[in-house]
Amino acid sequence: MGKLISMAVALAFLSAASGNLPWIVRKVRIAQLKLIKGSQASNWGKPWTPPSR
């Protein structure tokens, strides 16, 4: 987790220095929305239920 945080901080500093911070923030938000959309219950399929007798 520490490496992920340090990579995120480095990316934030580099993107701010190069002027690409708004573009990076937009891409991150799009990725977050895709993760939320992909984890919705409608994509899980039907649960297994035991057969009734």
C-alpha positions in Angstrom: 0.0 0.0 0.0 2.9 2.3 0.7 4.3 1.9 -2.8 0.9 2.7 -4.3 0.6 5.9 -2.2 4.1 7.0 -3.2 3.4 6.3 -6.8 0.2 8.4 -6.6 2.0 11.3 -5.0 4.8 11.2 -7.6 2.1 11.1 -10.4 0.4 14.1 -8.8 3.6 16.1 -8.6 4.6 15.3 -12.1 1.2 16.0 -13.6 0.9 19.3 -11.7 4.4 20.3 -12.8 3.7 19.5 -16.4 0.2 21.1 -16.4 -1.7 17.8 -17.0 -3.4 17.6 -13.6 -6.9 18.3 -14.9 -6.5 15.6 -17.6 -5.2 13.1 -15.0 -8.1 13.9 -12.6 -10.6 13.4 -15.4 -9.1 10.0 -16.4 -9.2 8.9 -12.7 -12.8 9.9 -12.3 -13.7 8.0 -15.5 -11.9 4.9 -14.2 -13.7 5.2 -10.9 -17.1 5.4 -12.6 -16.2 2.3 -14.7 -15.3 0.4 -11.6 -18.5 1.4 -9.9 -20.6 0.4 -13.0 -18.8 -2.9 -13.3 -19.4 -3.8 -9.7 -23.1 -3.3 -9.7 -25.3 -6.2 -8.7 -26.9 -6.4 -12.2 -23.6 -7.7 -13.6 -23.3 -10.5 -11.0 -25.6 -13.0 -12.6 -28.2 -15.2 -10.8 -27.4 -16.7 -7.5 -27.4 -20.5 -7.2 -30.4 -21.8 -5.4 -30.9 -25.4 -4.4 -33.5 -27.3 -6.4 -36.9 -27.6 -4.7 -38.3 -31.0 -4.0 
